[in-house]
Amino acid sequence: MKGIITVLGKDKVGIIAKVCTYLAEHNLNILDISQTIVQDYFNMMMIVDISGATKAFEDIVEDLHFIGESIGVEIKLQHEDIFNIMHRI
């Protein structure tokens, strides 16, 4: 199973480190990552393998939300099925 993580906000030191540290601590493997900065705004998209996660999906979503709040960015985790179904319609 895969998840899509998006991170948006004002650029600052440590955004990727915070997210990646959390993912490693909870056994989520990063499969692909793309990150850009446009006029001081940070934008990152990650595809992660969630099949080995040590927490429930909903708990990870909530944890990432709180991490985002603590560093001043918006972090969302969505299941890949949302995107697969959206493109079928």
C-alpha positions in Angstrom: 0.0 0.0 0.0 1.2 3.5 -0.8 0.5 6.9 0.6 1.0 10.4 -0.9 2.4 13.0 1.5 2.3 16.7 0.5 4.0 19.5 2.4 3.4 23.1 1.7 4.5 26.3 3.5 7.1 29.0 3.9 10.6 27.5 3.5 12.7 27.0 6.6 15.5 24.8 7.7 14.6 21.2 8.8 11.3 20.6 7.1 12.5 17.5 5.2 14.4 16.3 8.3 11.4 16.4 10.5 9.2 14.6 8.1 11.8 11.9 7.2 12.7 11.3 10.8 9.0 10.7 11.7 8.6 8.3 8.7 11.7 6.3 9.6 10.7 6.0 13.3 7.3 4.5 12.1 8.7 2.2 9.4 7.3 4.1 6.4 9.6 3.8 3.4 10.1 6.7 1.0 9.7 5.5 -2.5 9.9 8.8 -4.4 10.3 12.4 -3.4 10.1 15.7 -5.2 10.8 19.1 -3.6 10.8 22.6 -5.0 11.1 26.1 -3.6 9.2 28.8 -5.4 9.8 32.4 -4.1 10.4 31.2 -0.5 7.5 28.7 -0.6 8.3 25.1 0.1 6.5 22.4 -1.9 7.2 18.7 -1.4 5.5 15.5 -2.6 6.4 12.1 -1.4 5.2 8.6 -2.2 5.7 6.3 0.7 5.1 2.6 1.3 2.7 2.4 4.3 2.4 -1.4 4.4 5.0 -1.8 7.2 3.8 1.1 9.3 3.9 0.7 13.1 0.8 2.9 13.6 -2.7 3.0 12.1 -3.1 5.2 9.0 -5.4 7.7 10.8 -2.9 8.1 13.6 -0.1 8.8 11.1 -2.3 11.4 9.4 -2.9 13.1 12.7 0.7 13.0 13.8 1.9 14.5 10.5 -0.7 17.3 10.9 0.7 18.1 14.3 4.3 18.0 13.1 3.3 20.4 10.3 1.7 22.8 12.8 4.8 22.7 15.0 7.1 23.8 12.1 4.6 26.1 10.3 3.7 24.0 7.3 0.8 22.0 6.1 1.4 18.3 5.9 -1.2 15.9 4.4 -1.1 12.1 4.0 -3.6 10.6 1.6 -4.0 7.0 0.6 -3.1 6.3 -3.1 -6.5 4.8 -3.7 -8.0 8.3 -3.6 -5.9 9.3 -6.6 -6.5 6.0 -8.5 -10.2 6.3 -8.2 -10.2 10.0 -9.0 -8.5 9.3 -12.3 -10.9 6.6 -13.3 -13.9 8.9 -13.2 
